[in-house]
Amino acid sequence: MINANYPVDGDWPSQTGRAVMVDRVGVSITWAPTLVKRIRALAENRSVDLVWASAWCPVADKLEDLWDLPKLVRAWTHPMSPTTLRVYKWRAWQEAQASPRPVIWTDDECAEEIDNHDRELLGIRPATSTGLTRPDMNRIEQFIDRYTPDLSKETR
């Protein structure tokens, strides 16, 4: 979660902030470096496909550069209204569920809390105010470990 207002119980104690230029306007964002490090480890795992499916899609390259992430797939690339964004998120979620591969979906609006071993589906709906927590990331990494035991545990 980008710009979570209230980290839970110091879950990510070292938050960083910076202005990012979006459409010639500086947008102030905050994030937890430890969380980004764990996400980077997932992005670098060749068994995992990370996909942007958020309002940040049109400017995801700025965040990838800032956080030293590889270029990730985007569910869409054009800006949209909040109502249209929700429709696109639901479409992306439906498409993800139809995939034959194991799927993890995290979203503060559209994800459902699911841990379905039979269907190989994990859904996490973090609170908008806090974003992903360490227990959320642990669940994500444990889910991935079920299907890709070669995932590096160095960042945990």
Sine and cosine of phi, psi and omega as CSV:
sin_phi,cos_phi,sin_psi,cos_psi,sin_omega,cos_omega
0.00,0.00,0.76,-0.65,0.07,-1.00
-0.99,-0.10,0.70,-0.72,0.05,-1.00
0.92,0.39,0.55,0.84,0.14,-0.99
-0.90,0.44,0.69,-0.72,-0.09,-1.00
-0.99,0.15,-0.58,0.82,-0.14,-0.99
-0.73,-0.68,1.00,-0.06,0.05,-1.00
-0.87,0.50,0.70,-0.72,-0.06,-1.00
-0.97,0.24,0.82,-0.58,0.10,-0.99
0.73,0.69,0.65,0.76,-0.02,-1.00
0.88,0.47,0.47,0.88,-0.10,-0.99
-0.80,0.60,-0.66,0.75,0.05,-1.00
-0.83,-0.56,1.00,0.10,-0.20,-0.98
-0.90,0.43,-0.38,0.92,-0.08,-1.00
-0.93,-0.36,1.00,0.04,0.04,-1.00
-1.00,0.01,0.57,-0.82,-0.02,-1.00
-0.86,-0.52,0.55,-0.83,0.05,-1.00
-0.77,-0.64,0.47,-0.89,0.03,-1.00
-0.25,-0.97,0.47,-0.88,0.10,-1.00
-1.00,0.07,0.72,-0.70,0.05,-1.00
-0.88,-0.47,0.72,-0.70,0.00,-1.00
-0.98,0.19,0.86,-0.51,0.05,-1.00
-0.79,-0.61,0.90,-0.44,-0.03,-1.00
0.78,0.63,0.75,0.66,0.03,-1.00
0.89,0.45,0.33,0.94,0.05,-1.00
-0.83,-0.56,0.72,-0.70,0.04,-1.00
-0.98,0.21,0.87,-0.49,0.03,-1.00
-0.95,-0.30,0.85,-0.53,0.01,-1.00
-0.99,0.15,0.80,-0.60,0.02,-1.00
-0.78,-0.62,0.43,-0.90,0.12,-0.99
-0.80,-0.60,0.44,-0.90,0.03,-1.00
-0.37,-0.93,0.22,-0.98,0.02,-1.00
-0.97,-0.25,0.90,-0.44,-0.02,-1.00
-0.83,0.56,-0.60,0.80,0.01,-1.00
-0.91,0.42,-0.63,0.77,0.05,-1.00
-0.90,0.43,-0.71,0.70,0.01,-1.00
-0.88,0.48,-0.62,0.78,0.02,-1.00
-0.88,0.48,-0.66,0.76,0.01,-1.00
-0.93,0.36,-0.62,0.78,0.05,-1.00
-0.92,0.40,-0.64,0.77,0.04,-1.00
-0.87,0.50,-0.66,0.75,0.02,-1.00
-0.87,0.49,-0.63,0.78,0.05,-1.00
-0.92,0.40,-0.68,0.74,-0.02,-1.00
-0.89,0.45,-0.51,0.86,-0.03,-1.00
-1.00,0.08,-0.16,0.99,0.05,-1.00
-0.98,0.19,0.88,-0.48,-0.07,-1.00
-0.92,0.38,-0.21,0.98,0.03,-1.00
-1.00,0.04,-0.09,1.00,-0.08,-1.00
-0.89,-0.46,0.72,-0.69,0.11,-0.99
-0.94,-0.35,0.93,-0.36,0.08,-1.00
-1.00,0.00,0.69,-0.73,-0.02,-1.00
-0.78,-0.63,0.79,-0.62,0.14,-0.99
-0.96,0.29,0.78,-0.63,0.12,-0.99
-0.61,-0.79,0.92,0.39,-0.08,-1.00
-0.52,-0.86,0.08,-1.00,0.06,-1.00
-0.88,0.48,-0.32,0.95,-0.01,-1.00
-0.98,0.18,-0.14,0.99,-0.06,-1.00
-0.74,0.67,-0.75,0.66,-0.07,-1.00
-0.90,0.43,-0.36,0.93,-0.03,-1.00
-0.83,-0.55,0.36,0.93,-0.04,-1.00
-0.85,0.53,-0.49,0.87,0.01,-1.00
-0.86,0.51,-0.55,0.83,0.02,-1.00
-0.91,0.41,-0.64,0.77,0.02,-1.00
-0.96,0.29,-0.63,0.78,0.05,-1.00
-0.87,0.49,-0.67,0.74,0.04,-1.00
-0.91,0.42,-0.71,0.70,-0.03,-1.00
-0.88,0.48,-0.65,0.76,-0.08,-1.00
-0.98,-0.18,0.11,0.99,0.01,-1.00
0.84,0.54,0.70,0.72,0.08,-1.00
-1.00,-0.09,0.48,-0.88,0.15,-0.99
-0.92,0.39,0.29,-0.96,0.06,-1.00
-0.92,0.39,0.84,-0.55,-0.04,-1.00
-0.98,-0.20,0.38,-0.93,0.07,-1.00
-0.92,0.39,0.58,-0.81,0.07,-1.00
-0.93,-0.37,0.66,-0.75,0.06,-1.00
-0.95,0.32,-0.42,0.91,0.09,-1.00
-0.35,-0.94,0.24,-0.97,-0.06,-1.00
-0.80,-0.60,-0.05,1.00,-0.06,-1.00
-0.96,-0.27,0.54,-0.84,0.06,-1.00
-0.93,0.37,0.41,-0.91,-0.01,-1.00
-0.43,-0.90,0.23,-0.97,0.03,-1.00
-0.95,0.31,0.33,-0.94,0.03,-1.00
-0.84,0.55,-0.60,0.80,0.01,-1.00
-0.92,0.40,-0.74,0.68,0.02,-1.00
-0.90,0.43,-0.62,0.78,0.03,-1.00
-0.84,0.54,-0.70,0.71,0.01,-1.00
-0.88,0.48,-0.65,0.76,0.04,-1.00
-0.89,0.47,-0.72,0.70,0.00,-1.00
-0.90,0.43,-0.62,0.78,0.05,-1.00
-0.88,0.47,-0.71,0.71,0.00,-1.00
-0.89,0.45,-0.62,0.78,0.05,-1.00
-0.89,0.45,-0.69,0.72,0.01,-1.00
-0.90,0.44,-0.63,0.78,0.03,-1.00
-0.90,0.44,-0.69,0.72,0.03,-1.00
-0.89,0.45,-0.66,0.75,0.03,-1.00
-0.90,0.43,-0.66,0.75,0.01,-1.00
-0.89,0.46,-0.67,0.74,0.00,-1.00
-0.90,0.43,-0.45,0.89,0.00,-1.00
-0.99,0.17,-0.18,0.98,-0.02,-1.00
-0.92,0.40,0.59,-0.80,0.07,-1.00
-0.98,0.22,-0.20,0.98,-0.02,-1.00
-1.00,0.04,0.38,-0.93,0.12,-0.99
-0.85,0.53,0.59,-0.81,-0.08,-1.00
-0.76,-0.65,0.69,-0.72,0.17,-0.99
-0.88,-0.48,0.77,-0.64,0.00,-1.00
-0.78,-0.62,0.86,-0.52,0.10,-1.00
-0.86,-0.51,0.77,-0.63,0.02,-1.00
-0.27,-0.96,0.68,-0.74,-0.03,-1.00
-0.99,0.17,-0.08,1.00,0.01,-1.00
-0.88,-0.48,-0.68,0.74,-0.21,-0.98
-0.93,-0.37,-0.16,0.99,-0.01,-1.00
-0.98,0.18,0.48,-0.88,0.11,-0.99
-0.95,-0.31,0.54,-0.84,0.08,-1.00
-0.96,0.27,0.96,-0.27,-0.07,-1.00
-0.66,-0.75,0.69,-0.73,0.23,-0.97
-0.66,-0.75,1.00,0.02,-0.12,-0.99
-0.95,-0.32,0.98,-0.21,-0.02,-1.00
-0.92,0.40,-0.58,0.81,-0.01,-1.00
-0.92,0.40,-0.63,0.78,-0.07,-1.00
-1.00,-0.07,-0.12,0.99,-0.04,-1.00
0.85,0.52,0.79,0.61,-0.07,-1.00
-0.72,-0.70,0.79,-0.61,0.07,-1.00
-0.81,-0.58,0.84,-0.54,0.07,-1.00
-0.88,-0.48,0.73,-0.68,0.03,-1.00
-0.78,-0.63,0.81,-0.59,0.03,-1.00
-0.92,-0.40,1.00,0.03,-0.02,-1.00
-0.94,0.34,0.45,-0.89,0.08,-1.00
-0.90,0.44,0.68,-0.73,0.01,-1.00
-0.85,0.53,-0.59,0.81,-0.07,-1.00
-0.96,0.28,-0.35,0.94,-0.07,-1.00
-0.89,-0.46,-0.48,0.88,-0.05,-1.00
0.97,0.26,-0.20,-0.98,0.00,-1.00
-0.90,0.44,0.66,-0.75,0.01,-1.00
-0.96,-0.29,0.15,-0.99,0.08,-1.00
-0.85,0.52,-0.71,0.71,0.06,-1.00
-0.86,0.50,-0.58,0.81,0.07,-1.00
-0.88,0.48,-0.74,0.67,-0.01,-1.00
-0.90,0.44,-0.60,0.80,0.06,-1.00
-0.88,0.48,-0.68,0.73,0.03,-1.00
-0.88,0.47,-0.67,0.74,0.01,-1.00
-0.88,0.48,-0.75,0.66,-0.04,-1.00
-0.92,0.40,-0.62,0.79,0.04,-1.00
-0.91,0.41,-0.64,0.77,0.04,-1.00
-0.88,0.48,-0.73,0.68,0.01,-1.00
-0.89,0.46,-0.65,0.76,0.01,-1.00
-0.86,0.51,-0.49,0.87,0.04,-1.00
-0.88,0.47,-0.52,0.85,-0.12,-0.99
-0.92,-0.38,-0.34,0.94,0.00,-1.00
-0.66,-0.75,0.99,0.16,-0.08,-1.00
-0.90,0.43,-0.15,0.99,-0.02,-1.00
-1.00,0.08,0.06,1.00,0.00,-1.00
-0.87,0.50,0.78,-0.63,0.01,-1.00
-0.92,0.40,0.72,-0.69,0.02,-1.00
-0.98,-0.22,0.22,0.98,-0.05,-1.00
-0.86,0.51,-0.53,0.85,-0.12,-0.99
-1.00,-0.04,0.00,1.00,-0.08,-1.00
-1.00,0.07,0.00,0.00,0.00,0.00
